[in-house]
Amino acid sequence: MPKRSSILWGAAILAALAPDVYFRIKAMASGTGSGGGGVWITFASCEGHRIGFWLNGLLDPLWDLPLLWFGSAPLIVLAWGGSLLGERAGRPRIGRILGRLVALVMIVRYLPSLLLLVIDMSGDPRCADAWGPGLTIWGVTRDLCRLASAILVLLAVRSSRTPRNGLTRTAIVVPLVIAVLLGAVGDAARGKVSDGSALDCAGFGDGTVSGLDKSEKEFLCRIRDDYRWGISALEDMPDRDLLAYGRGLCDLAVRHGGGDVDAPAVAEAIGELHSDLLAGALSLLCPEVAEVQQEKGRRAQEESDAYFAAAERACAAHPRHRPRIAPVRQARATMWTEFWEIHAWDEGNEGAEVDGRVADLVGSEPGALGIWAADEGGHACVTGESYRRRPPVETRGWEQVVEVGYRTGTGVLSIVDVEGHELPDLTAGGPGDYRVRVHVRGREAVRENYDVPDGTVQLLIMVFPGKAKEPRIYRDSLS
């Protein structure tokens, strides 16, 4: 093999390895390691980037072959070895074929990304963000090095009888065309921002926007809905850019999460905008995202139903309270709270707050009653009993027994929770003054361990007529 060819083969290997060597040396010097990378989203419409994603997904199994690692340097070494063997066997044509095949593989591997980048940058400079902030210059330099390696391979296998002009022109023209196209960057028109009226978000049929299908209009409406779902950070983005942003997120969700916008790569790309609101908007634009959201909703509902059912079963398993005198009525319910208390309110006084609870268990104001039921959020097994006269005091088996006065102007005292569950009216004499005696057990277990078994907290609420105003604490083992 001529010395010139050996030099060119060696230069081709060095050119292929140069970007990786440089990156690793720089990483070691800075102490950042050789890892890194990320997913980037831009508000621009970057078709080249989308095509690049598609091509990478299609060809990734091929590019992951070890022979194509390190800029295809192992493949170049293999072809060089084949060329040497061909020379010794007196069949130099084998080396030329191998070299041209290697160069073809490298051109197919590294040229499309450059061309797609040029297309995007020519349409909208903001597409640099889609390819990754700081990645554009590095990516162009890396791919140009490897294309140069491919050209060196072609020169290495060039026969002395091959005309120089064609190959020389190719070696000069390809990088020149890329360089010229990279300079052809212009600002794209931002386009219009259609409001809810133009998009017919209200569904009155008087919209003026054309050229968009139903799903695209619904997506834009959801983003720009100021009254329910709007995302203010995106609402002023032009229609075209906003749809491109949405489709980019859709592609990212399908690629990295099968349509799941909560997949780590997708959530990282969305950043601070990540929310159920955006996921709901994307489900209007992307069938795959909609399917995942529906499946998540179904699973969440099943888990919620199972959780509620388990609590109901645990409460039903407790033995009923045996009153010492006959109540007018007795009722049981599993009751839920998200803010510590369950309540009773007179009609028209709903939502009124009670200032302070006696022994941190029960508090009252005219027409409002608040009873502790959980530490912040949870459930309690509640029994309510209504009496016409004062029942005997029961303290055995209870951690706290506290009694307060309560005045109702409507003559109705129904305990309600955040889920809409209700204990029926516990008054026995219509409007007027009552005493409310609350018993609790299981509260100490809740204080000591947040994750307690279902049905741990039990409440017994006795309501009977009485004009006394002062609270009474009959038992408080928690103080």
Salt bridges, closest charged atoms under 4 A:
ASP20 OD2 - ARG146 NH2 2.31
GLU47 OE2 - ARG50 NH1 3.46
ASP124 OD2 - ARG126 NH2 2.79
ASP143 OD1 - ARG142 NE 3.07
GLU216 OE2 - ARG247 NH2 2.18
ASP225 OD2 - ARG228 NE 3.37
ASP239 OD1 - ARG224 NH1 2.67
ASP241 OD2 - ARG126 NH2 2.94
ASP241 OD1 - ARG240 NH2 3.03
ASP251 OD2 - ARG50 NE 2.99
ASP260 OD1 - LYS296 NZ 2.63
ASP262 OD1 - HIS274 NE2 2.96
ASP262 OD2 - LYS296 NZ 2.49
GLU295 OE2 - ARG298 NH2 2.33
GLU295 OE2 - ARG299 NH1 3.50
GLU302 OE2 - ARG298 NH1 2.44
GLU341 OE1 - HIS343 NE2 2.86
GLU341 OE2 - ARG357 NH1 2.56
ASP360 OD1 - ARG357 NH2 2.65
ASP360 OD2 - ARG443 NH2 2.76
GLU385 OE2 - HIS321 ND1 2.60
GLU394 OE1 - HIS321 NE2 2.87
GLU403 OE2 - ARG435 NE 2.87
GLU403 OE1 - ARG437 NE 2.78
ASP417 OD2 - HIS421 ND1 3.10
ASP433 OD2 - ARG407 NH2 3.03
ASP433 OD1 - LYS469 NZ 3.24
